[in-house]
Amino acid sequence: MQGQQGMVLFFALIVLLMMTVIGVALAVNSGQSLRMAGAGSERVQALAAAQGAQSKVVNAQQGSKLANITATHTIADNQFNVTNTLTPLAGDDVNCQRSADASSANLISCRRVEISSEAVFGREDMGRLTVVTGVEQQVLTGS
């Protein structure tokens, strides 16, 4: 009977040790899950920032500014922490994709510009996300 009392204490300590190991493993796992969820959230925020900066550039450059871009321009947006690059796609005017109902003399043509917005995110800005959009600006042929 005396030997059995020591065995109960031994098994109780073993069970306690196993529960401690399981608890530590769960704590480490939940910490990793929180870091992964945070990284996903930062990526979504970077996407929203890139799209917002792109809309801001289109609004600021619309009309004759956008139609008369002849070389690549880089615009840094400090509010969104995004770098926008405007690149003209063709040297000459092209047919518009959106409107096929121009006059018979084809007085209206389009100039195309590619807008590339790059946002950085994550620890030490190691993550990079790029959103690319094409914009057509209608112009009178020969202007």
C-alpha positions in Angstrom: 0.0 0.0 0.0 2.9 2.4 0.8 4.4 1.9 -2.7 1.1 2.7 -4.5 0.9 6.2 -2.9 4.1 7.2 -4.5 2.9 6.0 -7.9 -0.2 8.2 -7.8 2.1 11.2 -7.2 4.4 10.2 -10.0 1.5 9.8 -12.5 0.0 13.1 -11.4 3.3 14.9 -12.1 3.6 13.2 -15.5 0.0 14.3 -16.4 0.8 17.9 -15.2 4.0 17.9 -17.4 2.0 16.8 -20.4 -0.6 19.5 -19.9 2.1 22.1 -19.6 3.7 21.0 -22.9 0.3 21.1 -24.6 -0.3 24.6 -23.2 3.0 26.0 -24.4 2.5 24.5 -27.8 -0.9 26.1 -28.1 0.4 29.5 -27.0 3.2 29.4 -29.6 0.7 28.4 -32.3 -1.7 31.2 -31.5 1.2 33.7 -31.6 2.1 32.5 -35.1 -1.6 32.7 -36.2 -1.8 36.3 -35.0 1.3 37.3 -37.0 0.0 35.7 -40.2 -3.4 37.4 -39.7 -1.6 40.7 -39.2 0.4 40.2 -42.4 -2.8 39.6 -44.4 -4.3 42.7 -42.9 -1.3 44.8 -43.9 -1.5 43.4 -47.5 -5.2 44.4 -47.7 -4.3 47.9 -46.4 -1.5 48.2 -49.0 -3.9 47.2 -51.8 -6.5 49.9 -50.7 -3.7 52.5 -50.5 -2.4 51.6 -54.0 -5.9 51.8 -55.5 -6.7 55.1 -53.6 -3.4 56.7 -54.8 -4.2 55.6 -58.4 -7.6 57.2 -58.3 -6.0 60.4 -56.9 -3.5 60.5 -59.7 -6.1 59.9 -62.4 -8.2 62.7 -60.9 -5.2 65.1 -60.7 -4.0 64.3 -64.2 -7.2 64.1 -66.2 -7.9 66.1 -69.3 -5.1 67.8 -71.2 -2.5 66.8 -68.6 -3.1 63.1 -69.2 -3.5 63.5 -73.0 -0.1 65.4 -73.3 2.1 63.0 -71.4 5.0 62.2 -73.7 7.5 60.6 -71.2 7.4 58.4 -68.1 6.5 60.4 -65.0 6.9 59.2 -61.4 4.7 60.7 -58.7 5.3 59.9 -55.0 2.2 60.1 -52.8 3.3 60.6 -49.2 -0.2 60.4 -47.9 -0.7 56.8 -49.0 3.0 55.9 -49.1 2.7 54.8 -52.7 4.8 55.5 -55.8 2.9 56.0 -59.0 4.5 55.7 -62.5 2.7 57.1 -65.6 3.9 55.6 -68.9 2.5 56.6 -72.3 1.7 53.3 -74.2 1.8 54.5 -77.8 3.5 57.3 -79.6 0.6 58.0 -81.9 -3.1 58.3 -81.3 -5.1 55.0 -81.5 -8.7 54.1 -82.0 -10.8 54.3 -78.8 -11.9 51.0 -77.3 -14.8 52.5 -75.4 -16.6 54.5 -78.2 -17.0 53.2 -81.7 -19.5 55.9 -82.6 -17.2 58.7 -83.8 -18.0 60.6 -86.9 -17.2 59.2 -90.3 -14.1 61.3 -90.6 -12.7 59.7 -87.3 -12.2 63.0 -85.6 -11.9 61.4 -82.2 -9.0 59.1 -81.2 -7.4 58.1 -77.9 -4.1 58.3 -76.1 -3.3 55.6 -73.7 -1.4 55.8 -70.4 -0.4 53.0 -68.1 -0.5 53.9 -64.4 1.5 51.6 -62.1 1.1 52.1 -58.3 3.5 50.4 -55.9 2.9 50.2 -52.2 5.3 48.8 -49.6 4.2 47.1 -46.5 5.2 44.8 -43.7 8.2 44.7 -41.4 11.0 46.8 -42.7 8.9 47.5 -45.8 9.8 44.1 -47.3 6.4 43.5 -48.9 5.7 45.1 -52.3 2.3 45.3 -54.0 1.8 46.7 -57.5 -1.5 47.7 -59.1 -1.4 48.5 -62.9 -4.2 50.3 -64.7 -4.6 51.5 -68.3 -6.3 54.8 -69.0 -7.6 56.1 -72.3 -8.0 59.9 -72.9 -10.1 60.9 -75.9 -8.6 63.6 -78.1 -9.4 65.2 -81.4 -7.3 63.7 -84.1 -4.2 65.8 -84.9 -4.3 67.7 -81.6 
